[in-house]
Amino acid sequence: MKSLLYLQKNEKMIVVTGAAGFIGSCMVQKLNSMGLSDIILVDDFTPEKKKRNWIDKQYTDKIDRNDFFKWAAKEQQKIKAIIHLGARTDTTERDMNLLNHLNLEYSQQMWSFATQYGIPLLYASSAATYGNGEWGYGDDVEQIYKLQPLNPYGVSKQKFDEWVLKQHQTPPLWGGFKFFNVFGPNEYHKGRMASVVFHAFHQIQEKGEVQLFKSHKAEFQHGEQIRDFIYVKDVTHLLYWFLNNKPQSGIYNLGTGFGRTFNALVESIFNALRMELQINYIDIPEDIRSQYQYYTQAEMKKIRKIGYKKQFRPLERSVKEYVTQYLEKDKNL
């Protein structure tokens, strides 16, 4: 078993892109909690509302994402690894040029840089690549090429995954991770794209009830649509484990492997608040109705096969911690 000192003893820096965002800032906190502070934060740091996510973190420097490659060309020998979590994550975004620039071309440039200088690279893919799930939710290579995302965001992530699989030259260690429905602290700035837990908590505070989407498919009852909800602390733990243990490179699902209904999710929020369950079902907005996923559940055999043994937290436990330790206290991770 490799020691955690593998990273701690190395003086080189770890680059985290998207470091002012939700998962990126939680990843920086995970590294800090493991005693690592030689970190380069990369993002667009101008939105004042995201400042809470990085202002109290321990890091070496922060660099605007547009200036990163100019900086990196000079400092490449000091970079130990890159955790590339920066992206345009709005699933309602229709500007394909913007999505291609930020989610495809920028990622391709990051891959080429890491390959050229022999730097390990982890990057964020998405469960949005699975579309309606007609090909299942397996992360084997032959299945990845079959996937048909439902929205431009998913298409941009799928394009990069396919491009990666065609590359003959790669970083010495690389991993692409298809994030399923991630929730947890530091997502307050995401607006409409924040998790159901975040929105439900605030709806309860304001109205004493939660609005959930009705089902527009006969085979699903209202609120019985299923998602693989995963706590952000489980995500960052797995990413840290991958970087530290150097398993087989590849594209992997990152969910719990257990789908849960929105009804069950909301019930766990009310339970955490010690309140009576109150749900109001509303129509799915027209602009996302045709792209709405009714079922997602990650197959996790592949990541288990390479040695990841830690169990993911049960939904109820994760929701209770998020609600009582962060949302109620308006606290960041």
SVG drawing of the C-alpha trace seen along z (x, -y; Angstrom):
<svg xmlns="http://www.w3.org/2000/svg" viewBox="-49 -41 60 47">
<polyline fill="none" stroke="black" stroke-width="0.4" points="0.0,0.0 1.4,-3.4 1.8,-6.0 0.1,-9.3 3.6,-10.7 3.9,-10.1 2.4,-13.5 3.4,-15.2 7.1,-14.7 7.2,-16.0 7.8,-19.7 6.2,-20.1 2.8,-21.8 -0.6,-20.4 -2.7,-22.4 -6.5,-22.5 -8.6,-24.1 -12.1,-25.3 -10.7,-26.0 -13.2,-28.8 -16.1,-26.5 -18.1,-23.8 -16.1,-20.6 -12.8,-22.3 -12.8,-24.3 -13.8,-21.1 -10.9,-19.4 -8.5,-22.1 -9.9,-21.7 -9.3,-17.9 -5.7,-18.5 -5.4,-21.0 -6.8,-18.5 -4.1,-16.0 -1.4,-18.6 -0.9,-19.9 -0.7,-23.6 1.6,-23.8 -1.4,-24.2 -2.0,-26.4 -5.6,-27.6 -6.8,-28.1 -10.2,-29.7 -12.0,-32.9 -11.8,-34.6 -13.7,-37.8 -17.2,-36.7 -17.3,-38.1 -19.9,-35.6 -17.4,-32.8 -14.8,-34.4 -16.0,-32.4 -14.9,-29.2 -11.2,-30.0 -10.4,-33.0 -9.6,-30.8 -7.8,-28.0 -4.1,-27.3 -2.4,-27.7 0.8,-28.9 -0.8,-31.1 -4.0,-31.7 -4.0,-32.2 -6.7,-33.2 -7.6,-30.4 -6.8,-32.5 -3.2,-33.0 -2.6,-29.4 -0.8,-28.0 1.5,-31.0 2.4,-30.5 2.7,-26.7 5.1,-26.9 7.6,-28.5 6.8,-26.6 6.1,-23.1 9.0,-21.5 7.4,-22.5 4.0,-20.9 3.4,-17.5 -0.1,-16.8 -3.1,-18.5 -6.7,-18.1 -8.8,-19.6 -12.3,-20.4 -12.9,-23.7 -15.7,-23.7 -18.9,-25.4 -21.3,-23.2 -24.7,-24.8 -26.8,-22.0 -29.1,-24.5 -26.3,-26.3 -27.0,-26.5 -23.9,-28.2 -22.0,-25.3 -19.0,-27.5 -18.6,-28.5 -19.0,-24.9 -16.5,-23.7 -14.0,-26.4 -14.2,-25.7 -15.1,-22.0 -13.4,-20.6 -10.6,-22.8 -9.3,-24.0 -9.3,-20.4 -7.5,-19.2 -4.8,-21.9 -4.5,-20.7 -4.1,-17.1 -1.5,-18.0 0.4,-20.0 0.3,-17.2 1.4,-14.7 4.3,-16.8 5.8,-17.3 4.9,-14.0 2.4,-15.3 -0.4,-13.2 -3.8,-14.5 -7.3,-13.9 -10.3,-15.5 -14.0,-15.8 -16.4,-14.2 -20.1,-13.9 -23.0,-11.4 -24.8,-13.8 -22.9,-11.9 -25.2,-8.9 -28.3,-10.7 -31.4,-8.6 -29.4,-5.6 -30.4,-3.5 -26.9,-2.0 -26.8,-1.6 -24.5,-3.3 -21.3,-1.2 -17.9,-2.9 -16.3,-0.3 -14.6,-1.8 -16.7,-0.1 -19.9,-1.5 -18.5,-5.1 -18.5,-5.5 -22.2,-4.6 -23.4,-7.3 -25.8,-10.0 -26.1,-13.0 -29.3,-14.9 -27.9,-18.5 -25.0,-20.5 -23.2,-20.3 -23.2,-16.6 -22.1,-16.6 -19.1,-18.7 -18.1,-16.3 -18.7,-13.3 -16.5,-14.8 -13.6,-15.2 -13.9,-11.6 -14.0,-10.3 -11.0,-12.4 -9.0,-11.2 -9.6,-7.5 -8.1,-8.1 -4.9,-9.6 -1.8,-7.4 0.3,-9.8 -0.9,-10.3 0.1,-11.6 1.9,-9.1 -1.2,-8.7 -4.6,-10.0 -8.2,-9.5 -11.5,-10.9 -14.4,-10.8 -18.0,-10.8 -19.6,-12.7 -23.1,-11.7 -25.4,-14.0 -22.9,-15.7 -24.1,-17.7 -22.6,-19.3 -21.1,-22.5 -19.6,-25.3 -22.3,-25.1 -24.2,-28.3 -23.1,-30.3 -24.4,-27.9 -27.9,-29.3 -30.3,-27.1 -27.6,-24.5 -27.2,-23.9 -28.3,-20.6 -31.8,-19.6 -30.7,-19.5 -29.5,-23.1 -32.7,-24.3 -35.0,-22.2 -33.4,-23.4 -34.1,-27.1 -37.6,-26.3 -38.4,-24.7 -37.0,-27.8 -39.1,-30.1 -42.3,-28.2 -42.3,-25.0 -42.5,-22.8 -40.4,-21.5 -41.3,-21.7 -40.4,-18.6 -40.8,-17.9 -43.8,-15.9 -43.2,-12.9 -44.2,-13.3 -43.7,-9.5 -46.3,-7.0 -43.8,-4.5 -42.7,-7.0 -44.8,-8.4 -44.3,-12.0 -41.0,-12.4 -40.0,-8.8 -37.5,-9.8 -34.1,-8.2 -30.7,-9.7 -27.3,-8.5 -26.7,-11.2 -23.1,-11.4 -21.7,-13.6 -18.9,-15.9 -16.6,-14.6 -16.8,-11.1 -15.9,-12.6 -12.8,-14.4 -11.7,-11.3 -11.8,-9.1 -9.9,-11.7 -7.2,-12.0 -7.0,-8.2 -6.5,-7.9 -3.8,-10.5 -2.0,-9.0 -2.2,-5.3 -1.6,-5.5 -4.0,-2.7 -4.8,-2.0 -5.5,-5.0 -8.9,-5.3 -12.4,-6.8 -14.4,-5.9 -17.9,-6.5 -18.0,-8.4 -21.3,-7.8 -22.4,-5.6 -23.8,-2.8 -27.2,-3.2 -30.0,-5.2 -32.5,-6.9 -35.7,-8.8 -36.2,-12.5 -39.0,-11.7 -36.5,-9.8 -33.9,-12.7 -36.4,-15.3 -37.7,-13.1 -34.2,-12.9 -33.9,-16.7 -37.2,-17.1 -36.0,-14.4 -32.7,-16.3 -34.7,-19.4 -37.1,-17.4 -40.0,-18.7 -43.1,-17.1 -42.8,-16.1 -44.4,-18.6 -44.0,-18.2 -45.6,-20.2 -45.2,-18.6 -44.7,-21.0 -44.3,-20.6 -40.8,-20.3 -39.9,-23.5 -40.3,-23.3 -36.7,-24.3 -35.4,-21.2 -38.2,-18.7 -37.0,-16.9 -33.5,-16.6 -34.6,-15.4 -33.1,-12.2 -35.5,-10.0 -33.0,-7.4 -29.3,-7.4 -27.3,-4.8 -23.6,-4.4 -22.0,-1.0 -19.0,-1.1 -17.4,2.3 -14.5,0.7 -13.3,-1.5 -13.6,1.3 -11.6,3.6 -8.6,1.2 -8.6,1.3 -10.9,-1.4 -12.6,0.2 -14.0,-2.6 -17.8,-2.5 -19.8,-5.6 -21.8,-7.4 -25.5,-6.5 -27.7,-9.3 -29.5,-10.0 -26.2,-10.5 -24.7,-12.8 -27.8,-14.9 -28.0,-15.3 -24.4,-16.4 -24.8,-18.9 -28.0,-20.3 -27.1,-20.6 -23.4,-21.3 -23.3,-23.6 -26.6,-24.9 -28.2,-25.7 -25.0,-27.4 -24.3,-29.1 -20.9,-27.5 -18.4,-26.6 -16.1,-23.6"/>
</svg>
